[in-house]
Amino acid sequence: MDDKDFKALALVRLDRAKELYIESKELVKMDSYKSANNRAFYAIEKCIKALLATQQIDVETHNGAVSQFNLIFIHNRDNSIFTKNDYQKIAKADRIRNASDYDDFYVVNKEETRELLDFAEDFLGRTEEYINSGKN
């Protein structure tokens, strides 16, 4: 892929992140908190993959995407948009999503779900700001 292809990929992934975030909000309205956790995590994950596309990086796995995000946007960047706290919240979001998806005995915490959605909304906004800024 060339530069234009990666830019297009970043925008497509950003659009998908927005869709997933909207789905997560709708699921909360229906009291479907486990599914909302899933959609919110995937909104965050699509943001991460959109950010990586701005660096001409494409990865297949969640762990690979989060690791590359941490390396490139947390440790190797001098920026004020993404912080170590983001990395910690992403890791927590993944744990919540895993529990929601795979732990039959997981008791959903509504407050935790609301915090996850708040973070997803904030992260989505900062991702869009970064992509549209042209700093990449």
Legacy VTK file of the C-alpha trace (Angstrom):
# vtk DataFile Version 3.0
C-alpha trace
ASCII
DATASET POLYDATA
POINTS 136 float
0.000 0.000 0.000
1.113 3.541 -0.616
0.577 6.677 1.505
-2.868 7.388 0.043
-4.002 3.827 0.702
-2.935 4.016 4.351
-4.649 7.400 4.759
-7.840 5.911 3.309
-7.477 2.898 5.596
-7.138 5.178 8.625
-10.327 7.036 7.672
-12.292 3.833 7.027
-11.224 2.479 10.404
-12.119 5.745 12.110
-15.600 5.586 10.561
-16.002 2.003 11.773
-14.901 3.052 15.269
-17.658 5.679 15.263
-20.237 3.066 14.250
-19.097 0.699 16.989
-19.242 3.449 19.582
-22.804 4.344 18.556
-23.740 0.662 18.823
-22.272 0.524 22.334
-24.409 3.484 23.430
-27.543 1.893 21.990
-26.795 -1.381 23.778
-26.518 0.442 27.112
-29.976 1.916 26.523
-31.253 -1.660 26.191
-29.438 -2.712 29.404
-27.209 -5.018 27.346
-24.043 -4.117 29.216
-21.912 -7.104 28.231
-22.528 -6.434 24.545
-21.921 -2.721 25.108
-18.535 -3.596 26.625
-17.695 -5.598 23.513
-18.664 -2.818 21.097
-16.889 -0.129 23.138
-13.671 -2.158 23.201
-13.829 -2.715 19.455
-14.405 1.004 18.902
-11.170 1.620 20.807
-9.393 -1.141 18.891
-10.469 0.355 15.540
-9.158 3.734 16.708
-5.820 2.117 17.500
-5.702 0.454 14.088
-6.612 3.777 12.434
-3.749 5.467 14.279
-1.352 2.716 13.234
-2.447 3.113 9.608
-1.242 6.731 9.783
2.189 5.240 10.443
1.804 2.727 7.583
1.427 -0.156 10.019
-1.206 -2.854 9.745
-1.477 -5.618 12.340
-3.848 -8.560 12.634
-4.276 -9.153 16.378
-5.611 -7.074 19.273
-2.429 -7.635 21.231
-0.277 -6.686 18.271
-2.247 -3.493 17.722
-2.096 -2.481 21.385
1.625 -3.286 21.571
2.406 -1.215 18.479
0.236 1.650 19.754
2.110 1.588 23.054
5.486 1.544 21.328
4.750 4.231 18.740
2.251 6.581 20.362
3.167 6.288 24.035
6.889 5.539 24.284
8.347 6.928 21.051
6.287 10.087 20.645
6.578 13.426 22.278
2.900 14.256 22.266
0.212 15.366 24.616
-2.639 13.530 22.892
-1.989 9.964 24.103
-0.577 8.990 27.488
0.398 5.973 29.554
-2.979 6.306 31.234
-4.575 5.572 27.847
-2.559 2.385 27.564
-3.722 1.327 31.031
-7.353 2.075 30.188
-7.059 0.138 26.924
-5.704 -2.868 28.821
-8.594 -2.596 31.287
-11.092 -2.321 28.419
-9.688 -5.517 26.926
-10.008 -7.340 30.269
-13.618 -6.171 30.614
-14.386 -7.225 27.041
-12.841 -10.650 27.593
-14.831 -11.177 30.777
-18.023 -9.963 29.097
-17.526 -12.239 26.097
-16.112 -15.410 27.637
-16.739 -15.605 31.382
-20.159 -17.162 31.887
-20.160 -16.086 35.530
-19.055 -12.506 34.933
-21.359 -10.075 36.683
-21.413 -6.897 34.683
-20.685 -3.696 36.540
-22.828 -0.932 35.045
-20.535 1.803 36.341
-17.540 0.073 34.762
-19.439 -0.083 31.468
-20.237 3.623 31.651
-16.566 4.412 32.363
-15.554 2.259 29.401
-17.967 4.108 27.112
-16.738 7.469 28.409
-13.159 6.452 27.647
-14.136 5.134 24.204
-15.811 8.458 23.386
-12.803 10.456 24.581
-10.297 8.207 22.793
-12.340 8.362 19.600
-12.355 12.157 19.733
-8.613 12.361 20.248
-8.007 9.811 17.495
-10.090 11.852 15.075
-8.254 15.012 16.141
-4.879 13.346 15.518
-5.854 11.946 12.119
-7.371 15.234 10.954
-4.462 17.323 12.261
-2.065 16.119 9.594
0.642 15.605 12.244
1.019 12.031 11.157
LINES 1 137
136 0 1 2 3 4 5 6 7 8 9 10 11 12 13 14 15 16 17 18 19 20 21 22 23 24 25 26 27 28 29 30 31 32 33 34 35 36 37 38 39 40 41 42 43 44 45 46 47 48 49 50 51 52 53 54 55 56 57 58 59 60 61 62 63 64 65 66 67 68 69 70 71 72 73 74 75 76 77 78 79 80 81 82 83 84 85 86 87 88 89 90 91 92 93 94 95 96 97 98 99 100 101 102 103 104 105 106 107 108 109 110 111 112 113 114 115 116 117 118 119 120 121 122 123 124 125 126 127 128 129 130 131 132 133 134 135
